[in-house]
């Protein structure tokens, strides 16, 4: 935006009216506003509401007069608006409800609303994903009437471990002193892959892959053979094992499935290990039934 121009509400509304009269729809109007006023563009919902007003041949751009005592905020209307679109900013709400921004903020506090960031989740689950999660949890819960078999579960994972972990922290320094610089992480930091398998007994087997090596079906099969030898040494060759790993490509490759088929294990698909007591692993494994039930109760959603 040239010349550091800061538009006021009336200016933005004039632009919306001009774009409306030019035949643009609300999403296109919002897009045009964002291109010119990236930091002052109202929410698309606010744009839609002004377009509805213009479509009724009401082209007034000023807020409605509120003579005498200032207009009290309708909390029920505020609740309805914010629950219909929780992404509205306080400025958008104030603009639409015809009150100042502070009144909108106070109203949100009064109805118990707080401004929070949504949590990051691994994936956007489809209905198929949710149904599959519920089916798997139900299968695991009904696998046996008792859960003694959890003592025979072995699970594992891989994790990239960086050689150097730079962390920027606040420093106590004198008023005239400059804090020590902290280098930014490299775009391609030196790292090594840790592969580890554990059960209620603790770590069953682990290894660090040579630098530059990643997991392939061939590498994973060699690791499984080492894991099998370690398990046989501690549990015996005839031990009943329930093996759980994720569905990464090396884990579900045909070669991997053929390898596991010869072990006699039951395969179940679905870092600070060194200093953890055995109870850490034992409790983690035995909490699985409760988590499976939560998956069912949540209809496959993250919880």
C-alpha positions in Angstrom: 0.0 0.0 0.0 1.8 3.2 -1.1 2.5 6.3 1.1 1.7 4.3 4.3 -2.0 5.2 3.8 -4.1 4.0 6.7 -7.8 3.6 5.6 -10.6 4.2 8.1 -13.9 2.3 8.2 -15.7 4.6 5.9 -13.0 4.3 3.2 -13.1 0.5 3.4 -16.9 0.6 3.1 -16.8 2.9 0.1 -14.4 0.5 -1.6 -16.7 -2.4 -0.8 -19.6 -0.5 -2.3 -17.6 0.3 -5.4 -16.6 -3.3 -5.9 -20.2 -4.5 -5.3 -21.5 -2.1 -7.9 -18.8 -3.4 -10.2 -20.5 -6.8 -10.0 -18.1 -8.6 -7.8 -19.2 -11.3 -5.3 -18.1 -11.2 -1.6 -15.1 -13.6 -2.0 -13.8 -11.5 -4.9 -14.4 -8.3 -3.0 -12.5 -9.7 0.0 -9.6 -10.8 -2.3 -9.4 -7.3 -3.9 -9.3 -5.7 -0.4 -6.6 -8.0 0.8 -4.4 -7.1 -2.2 -4.6 -3.4 -1.5 -5.2 -3.3 2.3 -3.5 -6.5 3.6 -3.5 -5.3 7.3 -6.9 -3.5 7.3 -9.1 -5.9 5.4 -12.3 -6.9 7.3 -13.2 -10.6 7.6 -14.9 -12.2 4.6 -18.0 -12.6 6.8 -18.1 -8.9 7.4 -17.8 -8.3 3.6 -20.8 -10.6 3.0 -22.9 -8.8 5.5 -22.3 -5.5 3.9 -23.1 -7.0 0.5 -26.4 -8.2 1.9 -27.1 -4.7 3.0 -26.2 -3.3 -0.4 -28.4 -5.9 -2.1 -31.4 -4.5 -0.1 -30.6 -1.1 -1.7 -29.3 0.3 1.6 -26.1 2.1 0.6 -25.6 4.0 3.8 -22.0 3.6 5.1 -22.3 5.3 8.4 -23.1 3.4 11.6 -26.6 3.8 12.7 -27.2 6.7 15.0 -27.5 5.9 18.7 -28.9 9.0 20.3 -28.8 9.6 24.0 -27.5 6.7 26.1 -24.9 4.5 24.2 -26.4 1.4 22.7 -26.0 -1.6 24.9 -24.4 -4.7 23.3 -26.9 -7.5 22.6 -25.0 -10.4 24.2 -27.2 -13.0 22.6 -26.6 -11.6 19.2 -22.9 -11.4 19.9 -22.9 -15.1 21.0 -24.8 -16.1 17.8 -22.4 -14.3 15.6 -19.2 -15.5 17.1 -20.4 -19.1 17.3 -21.4 -19.0 13.7 -17.9 -17.8 12.8 -15.3 -18.1 15.6 -12.6 -16.5 13.3 -14.2 -13.1 13.4 -11.9 -10.4 14.9 -13.1 -8.0 17.5 -12.9 -5.2 14.9 -15.2 -7.2 12.6 -17.7 -7.9 15.4 -17.7 -4.2 16.5 -18.2 -3.1 12.9 -21.1 -5.4 12.3 -22.8 -4.9 15.7 -22.4 -1.1 15.6 -20.4 -0.7 18.8 -16.8 0.3 19.5 -14.1 -2.4 19.7 -13.7 -2.2 23.5 -17.4 -2.9 23.9 -17.1 -5.9 21.7 -14.1 -7.2 23.7 -15.9 -6.7 27.0 -18.9 -8.5 25.6 -16.8 -11.5 24.6 -15.4 -11.7 28.1 -18.9 -11.4 29.5 -20.1 -14.5 27.5 -17.0 -16.5 28.5 -15.2 -16.4 25.1 -11.4 -16.4 24.9 -9.1 -15.9 21.9 -7.2 -19.1 21.4 -5.1 -20.7 18.7 -6.3 -24.0 17.3 -3.9 -26.9 18.0 -1.9 -28.5 15.3 -3.1 -32.0 14.3 -1.2 -34.5 12.2 -3.7 -34.8 9.4 -7.1 -33.5 8.3 -9.1 -36.7 8.9 -11.6 -37.8 6.3 -14.7 -39.7 7.1 -12.9 -42.8 5.9 -9.9 -42.1 8.2 -12.3 -41.7 11.2 -14.2 -44.9 10.4 -10.8 -46.8 10.1 -9.6 -45.5 13.4 -12.9 -46.5 15.1 -12.7 -50.0 13.5 -9.1 -50.5 14.6 -9.9 -49.4 18.1 -12.9 -51.7 18.3 -10.9 -54.6 17.0 -8.1 -54.0 19.6 -10.6 -53.7 22.4 -12.3 -57.0 21.5 -9.1 -58.9 20.6 -9.2 -60.5 24.1 -11.5 -60.2 27.1 -8.5 -59.5 29.2 -5.5 -57.3 28.4 -2.7 -59.5 29.6 -1.5 -59.6 26.0 -0.4 -56.0 26.3 2.6 -57.3 28.2 3.7 -58.9 24.9 3.3 -55.8 22.8 6.4 -54.5 21.1 6.3 -51.1 19.3 8.8 -48.8 17.8 9.5 -45.6 15.9 12.2 -43.6 14.1 13.4 -40.1 15.0 15.9 -37.7 13.4 18.3 -36.5 16.0 20.3 -33.3 15.4 23.9 -33.1 16.3 23.4 -29.5 17.5 20.2 -28.0 18.9 20.5 -24.2 19.0 17.9 -22.6 21.3 17.5 -18.9 21.7 16.9 -18.0 25.3 16.5 -14.7 27.2 19.7 -13.6 28.9 20.3 -11.5 32.0 22.7 -8.7 31.0 23.4 -5.1 32.0 21.4 -2.2 30.6 24.3 -1.3 28.3 25.3 -4.8 27.5 24.5 -6.7 24.3 23.3 -10.3 24.7 25.3 -13.0 23.1 24.3 -13.9 19.5 22.7 -17.3 18.8 23.2 -18.8 15.3 20.2 -19.8 13.3 19.8 -23.5 12.6 21.2 -24.6 9.3 18.8 -25.3 6.5 20.3 -28.8 6.2 21.6 -29.6 9.7 23.8 -32.6 10.5 21.6 -35.3 11.9 21.3 -39.1 12.5 18.3 -41.4 12.6 17.5 -43.1 15.9 15.5 -46.3 15.6 14.1 -47.8 18.8 11.6 -50.5 19.9 10.2 -50.9 23.3 7.7 -52.9 25.4 6.4 -52.9 29.0 9.9 -54.1 29.9 11.6 -51.1 28.5 13.8 -50.7 25.4 14.0 -54.0 23.5 16.5 -52.9 20.8 17.8 -49.6 19.4 20.4 -48.4 16.9 21.6 -45.3 15.2 21.7 -45.5 11.4 25.0 -44.4 9.7 24.9 -40.7 8.7 23.1 -40.2 5.4 21.1 -43.5 5.7 17.3 -43.5 5.7 14.8 -46.2 6.3 14.0 -48.4 3.3 12.3 -51.8 3.2 15.7 -53.5 3.0 17.1 -51.5 6.0 14.0 -52.1 8.0 14.1 -55.8 7.4 17.7 -56.0 8.6 16.6 -54.1 11.8 13.7 -56.5 12.3 16.1 -59.4 12.2 18.3 -57.8 14.9 15.2 -57.0 16.9 14.0 -60.7 16.6 17.4 -61.9 17.9 17.3 -59.5 20.8 13.7 -60.7 21.7 14.7 -64.4 21.5 17.6 -63.8 23.8 15.3 -62.2 26.5 12.0 -64.0 26.0 12.8 -67.2 24.1 12.1 -68.3 20.6 8.5 -69.3 21.4 7.4 -66.0 23.0 4.1 -64.7 21.8 4.6 -61.2 20.4 2.2 -58.5 19.3 4.1 -56.2 17.0 2.9 -52.7 16.5 4.3 -50.2 14.0 2.8 -47.5 11.8 2.0 -47.7 8.1 5.1 -46.0 6.8 6.0 -47.4 3.4 9.0 -49.4 4.5 6.8 -51.0 7.2 4.1 -52.1 4.9 6.2 -53.1 1.9 5.6 -56.6 0.5 9.1 -57.6 1.5 8.5 -56.4 5.1 5.2 -58.3 5.3 6.8 -61.5 4.0 9.6 -61.1 6.5 7.2 -60.6 9.5 5.1 -63.5 8.3 7.9 -65.9 9.2 8.3 -64.6 12.7 5.0 -65.9 14.1 4.3 -62.5 15.5 0.8 -60.9 15.5 1.3 -57.6 13.6 -0.8 -54.7 14.8 -0.8 -51.6 12.5 -2.1 -48.6 13.6 13.4 -38.9 23.4 14.3 -39.3 26.3 14.2 -43.1 26.6 17.4 -43.7 28.3 16.5 -42.3 31.7 12.9 -43.6 31.8 12.0 -46.2 34.5 10.3 -49.5 33.5 7.0 -48.0 34.8 7.1 -45.5 32.0 6.9 -48.2 29.4 4.5 -50.4 31.4 2.0 -47.6 32.1 2.2 -46.4 28.5 1.3 -49.8 27.0 -1.5 -50.4 29.5 -3.1 -47.0 28.8 -3.8 -48.2 25.3 -7.3 -49.7 26.0 -8.4 -46.4 27.4 -7.1 -44.5 24.4 -8.8 -47.0 22.0 -12.1 -46.3 23.8 -11.6 -42.6 23.5 -11.1 -43.0 19.7 -14.5 -44.8 19.6 -16.2 -42.3 21.8 -14.8 -39.4 19.6 -16.1 -41.2 16.5 -12.5 -41.3 15.1 -11.8 -37.6 15.7 -8.6 -36.5 17.4 -9.1 -35.9 21.1 
